[in-house]
Amino acid sequence: MEPGLWSRCGLRDSPPNHQSDLILKTTANETELRDALKRCPPQTIEAAVAYRQNKDWELVPTIVLGIIERFVEPEVRPTVRENNDSTRLFEDLGIDSLLMVEIIMLVEETLDISIENEELRGLRTLGDIKSYLDCKIRGLPLPQKQKSLGFEEIAAVMPQQHPFLFLQESRLNHDYAEGSYRINGDEAFLEGHFKDNPIFPASIMLEALGQLAVLFLLRGQNEMLQEQVDPGRIFFFGCDGVRCHRVCRPGDFLHLKVKLKKVHPPLAFFEGSIQCNGERVAFAEEIALTFATTAPAAVDEKIHGSNGTHLP
């Protein structure tokens, strides 16, 4: 370039300062980001600004939860702040498909990623969203899609039926199942448990965990389950290490989880737990079920004896 050209233009006799341009562009981008997130909690905005600078994936949950909180109704925002992975998007937060589109658009803009609609199928809880985005940003394989079942699908395969079915929805994975039940308050047994003080019985909590284990045997896909299980031949065999940590009342939402430990036909062993609002409610070290597949007579004789008596 001809010497003195910048001077004749009223500028310093030096080439453009690309570093200054970069700073101006970064400042402009930050301003746009803060404006896009202006209705989000302050900690979300600061986490988003920091993420743009250092790409720290550990900031993503704070960003995503804040964006979700910005779109949901005020009365459910405290539920988002609890950061409970079992919180359901539609049932607990009222996030329908249209609202989800708005949330995803802002997440894409904030995190500078692209999300395909097909990848969103099967995301039903806050935990699902966090796991998905964690894998997406870190370049890891996306979480295996869980098999989700609503109440009608559960009732269609379960031997237990209303009013003694304590699963309202469920998600089945390779070696565990999660389910939920909201205590409505109109359960008949609450009239006498206890008088003028309705408390959900611990025995029914254990029953709910057992039902979730039954559902896993019927609809789960695990290499330890080689044959189709007969829904009419699954029975409770025993449990061990049961502990209850808090009482639950009408209005409480129970998050149930059972994990398959081992299968030794005709027995299947699970570990079970229940949480409510992020607090541990109950835990069972072992829940054992008997089941039959293609040889019900042999199973019955092995478990109950040829004369119908129970064998230890």
C-alpha positions as CSV (number, residue, x, y, z in Angstrom):
1,M,0.0,0.0,0.0
2,E,1.3,3.5,-0.8
3,P,2.9,5.1,2.2
4,G,0.9,8.0,3.7
5,L,-2.4,6.9,2.2
6,W,-3.9,6.4,5.7
7,S,-2.6,9.9,6.7
8,R,-4.2,11.6,3.7
9,C,-7.5,10.0,4.7
10,G,-7.2,11.5,8.2
11,L,-6.2,8.1,9.8
12,R,-3.0,6.8,11.3
13,D,-0.5,5.6,8.9
14,S,-1.1,1.9,9.8
15,P,-3.2,-1.1,8.6
16,P,-6.6,-1.8,10.1
17,N,-6.6,-3.2,13.6
18,H,-8.2,-6.6,13.3
19,Q,-8.1,-7.2,17.0
20,S,-10.2,-4.1,17.6
21,D,-12.7,-5.3,15.0
22,L,-12.9,-8.6,16.8
23,I,-13.5,-6.9,20.2
24,L,-16.3,-4.8,18.6
25,K,-17.9,-7.8,17.0
26,T,-17.7,-9.8,20.3
27,T,-19.3,-6.9,22.2
28,A,-22.1,-6.6,19.6
29,N,-22.7,-10.4,19.8
30,E,-22.8,-10.3,23.6
31,T,-25.3,-7.4,23.5
32,E,-27.5,-9.3,21.1
33,L,-27.3,-12.4,23.4
34,R,-28.2,-10.5,26.5
35,D,-31.2,-8.9,24.6
36,A,-32.4,-12.3,23.5
37,L,-32.2,-13.7,27.0
38,K,-33.5,-10.5,28.8
39,R,-36.5,-12.3,30.2
40,C,-34.4,-15.2,31.6
41,P,-33.0,-15.3,35.2
42,P,-29.7,-13.3,35.6
43,Q,-27.7,-16.4,36.3
44,T,-28.8,-17.8,32.9
45,I,-27.7,-14.7,31.0
46,E,-24.2,-14.7,32.7
47,A,-23.8,-18.5,32.1
48,A,-24.7,-18.0,28.4
49,V,-22.2,-15.2,28.0
50,A,-19.5,-17.3,29.7
51,Y,-20.4,-20.3,27.5
52,R,-20.0,-18.2,24.3
53,Q,-16.5,-17.3,25.5
54,N,-15.2,-20.7,26.8
55,K,-17.6,-23.3,25.6
56,D,-17.8,-24.8,29.1
57,W,-20.5,-27.6,28.7
58,E,-21.0,-27.6,32.5
59,L,-22.8,-24.3,32.1
60,V,-25.4,-25.8,29.8
61,P,-27.9,-27.0,32.4
62,T,-28.1,-23.5,34.0
63,I,-28.7,-22.0,30.5
64,V,-31.3,-24.5,29.5
65,L,-33.3,-24.5,32.8
66,G,-33.3,-20.6,32.6
67,I,-34.6,-20.7,29.1
68,I,-37.3,-23.1,30.0
69,E,-38.2,-21.0,33.1
70,R,-38.6,-18.0,30.8
71,F,-41.3,-19.7,28.7
72,V,-43.4,-21.6,31.3
73,E,-46.2,-20.1,33.4
74,P,-45.2,-18.3,36.6
75,E,-46.8,-20.9,38.9
76,V,-44.6,-23.8,37.6
77,R,-41.3,-21.8,37.6
78,P,-40.5,-23.0,41.1
79,T,-40.7,-26.6,39.8
80,V,-38.1,-25.8,37.1
81,R,-35.8,-24.3,39.8
82,E,-35.9,-27.6,41.7
83,N,-33.9,-29.1,38.9
84,N,-35.4,-32.5,39.3
85,D,-34.6,-34.7,36.3
86,S,-37.9,-36.6,36.7
87,T,-40.0,-33.4,36.1
88,R,-42.2,-34.0,33.1
89,L,-42.3,-31.4,30.4
90,F,-46.0,-31.6,29.5
91,E,-47.7,-32.9,32.7
92,D,-45.7,-30.9,35.2
93,L,-44.6,-27.8,33.3
94,G,-47.3,-27.5,30.6
95,I,-44.9,-27.5,27.7
96,D,-46.8,-28.4,24.6
97,S,-45.3,-28.9,21.1
98,L,-45.6,-25.2,20.1
99,L,-44.0,-24.0,23.3
100,M,-41.2,-26.6,22.8
101,V,-40.5,-25.1,19.4
102,E,-40.0,-21.7,21.0
103,I,-37.7,-23.1,23.7
104,I,-35.6,-25.0,21.2
105,M,-35.2,-22.0,18.9
106,L,-33.8,-19.9,21.7
107,V,-31.6,-22.8,22.9
108,E,-30.2,-23.2,19.3
109,E,-29.5,-19.5,19.1
110,T,-27.8,-19.3,22.6
111,L,-25.7,-22.4,22.3
112,D,-25.0,-22.0,18.5
113,I,-26.2,-25.5,17.7
114,S,-28.7,-27.1,15.3
115,I,-31.3,-29.5,16.7
116,E,-33.3,-31.8,14.4
117,N,-37.0,-32.3,15.2
118,E,-36.6,-36.1,15.0
119,E,-34.0,-36.0,17.8
120,L,-36.5,-34.4,20.1
121,R,-38.9,-37.4,20.0
122,G,-39.1,-39.2,23.2
123,L,-37.7,-36.3,25.4
124,R,-40.3,-36.2,28.2
125,T,-38.4,-34.9,31.2
126,L,-35.9,-32.3,32.2
127,G,-33.4,-35.1,32.6
128,D,-34.0,-36.2,29.1
129,I,-33.3,-32.7,27.7
130,K,-30.1,-32.3,29.8
131,S,-28.8,-35.7,28.7
132,Y,-29.5,-35.0,25.1
133,L,-27.9,-31.6,25.0
134,D,-24.9,-32.8,27.0
135,C,-24.2,-35.5,24.3
136,K,-25.0,-33.1,21.5
137,I,-22.5,-30.4,22.6
138,R,-19.7,-32.8,23.6
139,G,-20.0,-34.8,20.4
140,L,-21.0,-38.0,22.2
141,P,-23.5,-40.6,20.9
142,L,-27.0,-39.4,21.6
143,P,-28.8,-41.2,24.5
144,Q,-30.7,-44.3,23.4
145,K,-34.3,-43.5,23.1
146,Q,-36.5,-44.8,25.9
147,K,-39.7,-46.6,25.3
148,S,-42.4,-44.3,26.8
149,L,-45.8,-45.6,27.8
150,G,-48.8,-43.6,28.8
151,F,-51.5,-44.8,31.1
152,E,-53.6,-46.5,28.4
153,E,-50.6,-48.4,27.0
154,I,-49.7,-49.5,30.5
155,A,-53.2,-50.7,31.4
156,A,-53.4,-52.6,28.1
157,V,-50.5,-55.0,29.2
158,M,-50.6,-55.0,33.0
159,P,-52.5,-57.6,35.0
160,Q,-53.2,-54.9,37.6
161,Q,-56.0,-52.6,36.6
162,H,-57.7,-49.4,38.0
163,P,-58.3,-48.7,40.8
164,F,-55.3,-50.8,41.8
165,L,-52.9,-49.7,39.1
166,F,-50.3,-47.2,40.5
167,L,-48.5,-46.2,37.3
168,Q,-49.6,-43.3,35.2
169,E,-46.7,-43.2,32.8
170,S,-43.4,-45.0,32.3
171,R,-40.1,-45.0,30.4
172,L,-38.3,-48.2,29.7
173,N,-34.6,-48.4,29.1
174,H,-32.2,-51.3,28.7
175,D,-31.8,-52.3,32.3
176,Y,-34.1,-50.0,34.2
177,A,-37.6,-48.5,34.2
178,E,-39.0,-45.2,35.5
179,G,-42.6,-44.4,36.3
180,S,-44.7,-41.8,38.0
181,Y,-47.8,-41.7,40.1
182,R,-49.6,-38.6,41.4
183,I,-51.5,-39.1,44.6
184,N,-54.9,-37.7,43.7
185,G,-56.5,-37.9,47.1
186,D,-59.6,-39.9,45.9
187,E,-58.0,-43.3,46.5
188,A,-60.5,-45.3,48.5
189,F,-57.9,-46.5,51.1
190,L,-57.0,-43.0,52.1
191,E,-60.3,-42.7,53.8
192,G,-59.1,-45.0,56.5
193,H,-55.3,-44.4,56.3
194,F,-55.6,-42.4,58.4
195,K,-58.8,-40.8,59.8
196,D,-58.7,-37.1,58.9
197,N,-55.0,-37.5,58.0
198,P,-54.6,-39.1,54.6
199,I,-51.2,-40.7,54.2
200,F,-50.2,-42.8,51.2
201,P,-49.4,-46.3,52.7
202,A,-45.8,-47.5,52.4
203,S,-47.1,-50.9,51.4
204,I,-48.8,-49.3,48.4
205,M,-45.5,-47.6,47.5
206,L,-43.9,-51.1,47.5
207,E,-46.7,-52.3,45.4
208,A,-46.1,-49.5,42.9
209,L,-42.5,-50.5,42.6
210,G,-43.5,-54.1,42.1
211,Q,-45.9,-53.1,39.3
212,L,-43.1,-51.1,37.6
213,A,-40.9,-54.2,37.7
214,V,-43.8,-56.3,36.2
215,L,-44.1,-53.7,33.4
216,F,-40.3,-54.1,32.7
217,L,-40.7,-57.9,32.5
218,L,-43.6,-57.5,30.0
219,R,-42.3,-54.7,27.8
220,G,-38.6,-54.2,28.6
221,Q,-35.8,-55.4,26.2
222,N,-32.9,-56.9,28.0
223,E,-30.7,-59.8,27.0
224,M,-31.5,-61.5,30.4
225,L,-35.1,-61.8,29.2
226,Q,-34.9,-64.3,26.4
227,E,-38.6,-65.3,26.2
228,Q,-42.0,-63.6,26.3
229,V,-43.2,-63.3,29.9
230,D,-46.8,-64.4,30.6
231,P,-48.7,-61.4,32.2
232,G,-50.9,-63.8,34.0
233,R,-48.1,-65.6,35.7
234,I,-46.1,-62.9,37.4
235,F,-46.2,-62.8,41.2
236,F,-44.5,-61.1,44.1
237,F,-41.9,-63.3,45.7
238,G,-40.2,-61.2,48.3
239,C,-38.3,-58.0,49.2
240,D,-35.4,-57.1,51.3
241,G,-33.7,-54.0,52.7
242,V,-36.8,-51.8,52.5
243,R,-36.5,-48.3,54.1
244,C,-39.0,-45.4,54.1
245,H,-37.8,-41.8,54.6
246,R,-40.8,-39.5,54.4
247,V,-44.6,-39.6,54.3
248,C,-46.5,-38.7,51.1
249,R,-49.9,-37.1,51.0
250,P,-52.5,-36.2,48.3
251,G,-51.0,-33.9,45.7
252,D,-47.5,-35.4,45.9
253,F,-45.9,-36.7,42.7
254,L,-44.0,-39.9,43.1
255,H,-41.1,-40.7,40.8
256,L,-40.4,-44.5,40.8
257,K,-37.4,-46.3,39.4
258,V,-36.5,-50.0,39.3
259,K,-33.3,-51.4,38.0
260,L,-32.9,-55.0,36.9
261,K,-30.2,-56.8,38.9
262,K,-30.3,-60.3,37.7
263,V,-32.6,-62.9,36.2
264,H,-32.5,-66.6,37.3
265,P,-35.7,-68.1,35.9
266,P,-38.2,-68.3,37.3
267,L,-37.0,-65.3,39.5
268,A,-36.2,-61.8,38.5
269,F,-34.5,-59.4,41.0
270,F,-34.8,-55.6,41.0
271,E,-33.6,-52.6,43.0
272,G,-36.3,-50.0,43.6
273,S,-36.5,-46.4,44.7
274,I,-39.1,-43.6,45.0
275,Q,-38.5,-39.9,45.1
276,C,-40.8,-36.9,45.6
277,N,-39.7,-33.3,44.8
278,G,-36.1,-34.5,44.7
279,E,-36.3,-36.1,48.2
280,R,-35.8,-39.8,48.8
281,V,-39.1,-41.4,49.8
282,A,-38.5,-45.1,49.9
283,F,-35.8,-47.6,48.9
284,A,-35.8,-51.4,48.4
285,E,-32.5,-53.1,48.1
286,E,-34.2,-56.1,46.4
287,I,-37.6,-56.8,45.0
288,A,-38.0,-60.4,43.7
289,L,-40.8,-61.5,41.3
290,T,-41.6,-65.0,40.0
291,F,-42.6,-65.3,36.4
292,A,-43.4,-67.8,33.8
293,T,-42.7,-67.9,30.1
294,T,-43.2,-70.9,27.9
295,A,-43.4,-73.6,30.7
296,P,-45.8,-72.3,33.4
297,A,-46.3,-75.7,34.9
298,A,-42.6,-76.2,35.5
299,V,-42.3,-72.7,37.0
300,D,-45.2,-73.3,39.3
301,E,-43.7,-76.6,40.6
302,K,-40.3,-75.1,41.1
303,I,-41.5,-72.1,43.1
304,H,-44.5,-73.5,44.9
305,G,-43.8,-77.3,45.0
306,S,-45.7,-80.1,43.4
307,N,-48.3,-79.9,46.2
308,G,-48.8,-76.1,45.9
309,T,-46.8,-75.3,49.1
310,H,-44.3,-72.4,49.1
311,L,-40.7,-73.4,48.8
312,P,-37.9,-71.2,50.4
